[in-house]
């Protein structure tokens, strides 16, 4: 998968790439697309960006931001199919070269020093006076870990779904849902009247006619399938995954959210 591109006179050994668009962005960066862009000092243009993570010839970590979203999307799709793709970015499409990586990367370029943050000073045509990007601390529960947990549930839906009683209900007769879940459901319903920032509600393919929904808000994340239940994660409930059964209300709520959601192109 790794390839080499030439941003100026310094080679960048490409290790991986991700999209930063309203429908697809690294969750660790924020609850919505504008927040994710702000974390990188970027304007939240609706067309989005591609983020290319690699090392320079000295082994330093760099995140190159390009507005050639289709090129990065093609590279990612090709790599996902197990095929090679030499991702070469035209200098004219480079928006910024940011020190460090916002995500954990498990691989390194061969034949150069181990990955490390670049030393302060101009390099790759950039003034790196800003602190290098770094992935969130995996040892401490917080918003980034909560969003990463929701990512994992969406990715491994079948595994998480098997752990929930098939008879779980939206709200059992005479009972109220978990206080945090009740607050989340109220805030999610509020999105129907006052649409949230772009990317707070996202919809992706699931199977058949179903969609996988992702909604985020202050202190919470929700993952659901339009034909099934939902899971809620909370900042103030470290490590807990709270199921929300369908019952009489959830199906209509999920369908309404899907109409508001942004979808990958």
C-alpha angles and dihedrals in degrees: 000000000000114000136172130246131177116233098182115311096333121082117229115206103214115222103169143333138213136191124248104197134128091264099038125031136137105276093212088072099061152313093271142016098266090049091050091051092048090054088062097039093250133137111248097241111178093232090062134202144266119236115210116194119200149124132261123227091277093053096254118150118245135175111206115200117209132178090213092101095163092057093052092044090053092050093049093048091049093049090048087058090055094251130128121252126178103219106207116175122206109235089228091065096051111112098178144344108221124193116242132009125278090207135051111259117196098196134065135200113264122241098023133086119288117275113282138156114271119251116252114273141077114311133150085015093296135113104229098196088130119089112266117261115254137181118256121272105267091201095066126063114229143122094304093050091046091054092045088052090054089049090055093050091051090049095046099033097145093053094050093042092056089061093061125081108251089225096058110135134212091243121350114235111278093007137099125221123252108296093242092048091050090054091049093051090050092050092046090052087050089061088066091063098034111029111222128228116299113284098022087111117039132176126203136175116277114166134303108350093332126110131206109232127203122190127174136185142158105321098349147075130195128198121188145156117228090229096044145027134306136238125213129202123191134199089224094051103060113210095352121132111199118199121216114200124216103246117150098311112040099069094058092043093052093047091051091049091050090058090056096043126105116236133205113263 
